[in-house]
């Protein structure tokens, strides 16, 4: 390979002895290492972040078992390419089909491999940065073992960089040196990605005039640090999840940090604003009804004044929601109400609650016996039935789906609910006593 070939390709390991990282599956006695040592290769999915050695590992496996390696990229290949690759299989010769970015194949494209995996014509190895449980169909998952590759540690990155400096045919003759601080900076900026680390190393080497690599050179080579996630990747949803859980857990620091991390990826804050509205009703609810209004105002402010000031308004909503009293009572009550409605959707509306706009409706008893609450004490028609006949009797002594907690405004709502419950219980027992006397 010449100097035009990227450093990561020039120093790609060719055997397990030079492969660095993933000791949890390749260390002595670990599952994949044992399978390889016994020559028992099997179909698998390699799931891990970019630059953790998925492609390299597939190539090493093929070399280790002396297999014919057919490589496909799900970015550029289709069913036609898959079938053409299958034509390259030969009886008696082990063929490994390696598919990079396999999560980008749709269901029919993934299904195209199944008969060949099932018959043993190929050993399938798929590489993915996305969770296979969501991105790969069940039929493919059932035929493959999933190995999780972890982001490389800073120690792994240092070892990879040192190995490159001593073995690369382009860098080794230059006898480059790198300070310990520069090495640590390089490892930190690489965020567990060997390909990125080697790119930064190569660029820093080009900046060095005397063969000595320093921290400023590494920083200049790395440029601005870019967030790792794309708009549909697992990491994208992990950041959103971390943001939501920080707000739910009343951590204003966590809320601001994960919001800033999201913005660091140059992402549209619309999903954050949507998530805040969900939090305002799901995790705060009636403990602080102002949270919902403040989130809507922040969203409106962002659109009115633009990102520079608008992002700050959203940050205000993040902190407010994090520090607001929390309650999921409304969330749970509505879930229970929907479940109850689904189970009892055939129960008729009680006559006294029905509308009576016509004489015929009145003759049928619609609205008869309804008590107008404003004409009664506390504006409450104590004991009046508001649920269908099939539900009211067992629920009457304690009719509330909504059970407020003792935080924020819900403390007062709970007192009101308990007061109403007591009125209904008194009216309920009074009605039962009257029926018993009759």
Secondary structure, DSSP 4 states (H G I P E B T S, - for coil): --TTS-HHHHT---STTT--S-HHHHSTT-HHHHHHHTT----EEEEE-TTSSHHHHHHHHHHHTT-EEEEEETTT--HHHHHHHHTT--TTS-EEEEEETGGGS-HHHHHTTHHHHHHTS-EEEEEESS-HHHHS-HHHHTTSEEEEEPPPPHHHHHHHHHHHHHH-TTTGGGT-EE-HHHHHHHHHHHTT-HHHHHHHHHHHHHH-SSSEE-HHHHHHHH-S------TTSHHHHHHHHHHHHHHHTT-HHHHHHHHHHHHHTT--THHHHHHHHHHIIIIIGGG-THHHHHHHHHHHHHHHH-HHHHHHHHHHHHHHHHHS----HHHHHHHHHHHHHHHTTTSPPPGGGS---SHHHHHTTTTTT---GGGSGGG--TT---S-HHHHHHHGGG--S----SSTTHHHHHHHHHHHHHHHHHHHHHHHHHHHH-
